[in-house]
Amino acid sequence: MARNKHPAKKGRLIKRGRQTRWAPIWTIPRKYGKGRVLHPSRNTFIKRSWRRTKLKV
């Protein structure tokens, strides 16, 4: 990829990067109840890796 990225493309890449992060820890008791212990990635629906799946943006 080019060293200097176009601002619109950079914004799209930033948005995709935010979507692949784990969900906040406070969402687990809110969704499943106080006693349930789960990993925050269970609430993240868009799971993508820079190695596996390319974006085509």
N, C-alpha and C positions, 0 to 999 in steps of 0.2 A: 504494500500500500504506500501511497505517497507520504512523504514526510509532513507536508502541509495539507491538512484536510479542509475541505469546504465546510463552512459553518453549519449548513443544513445537514450534511452527512454526519458531521460530528454530533449534532443533536440527536439524530436517529440512533447512533451507536450508543450514546449515553443512556437513552431511554431503554434500549434493549439490555444494557448492562444492569440497570435498576430492576428490570423485570426478573432477572435470574437470581437475584439475591434471596437469602432466606427470609421468611416472614418474620416480623418482630416477635419477641418472646411473649409479649402480653396477649397475643392473639390465641394462644393455646388454651389458657383457662377460660377465655371468653367464649371460645367455640365448643370446647369439649368438657368444661367443668373444672373445678379447682383441683380435684384429686388426680386427674389424668396427666401422665408424664409422656410427652412426645417430643420428637425432634422438630425444630421450626421448619425444616425443609418439607415436612409433610403438607404444610399449608401453601407451599409455593407451587403453582400450577405450571408455570413455564420453566421447565428445567432444560437448560441448554449449555453446552460446553463449547468453548472456542475451538477445541480440537475436533469434536464430533460433527457439529452442525454449523454450517456457514449461514450468514444472514442474508446475503444478496440485497444489500441496501444501496 
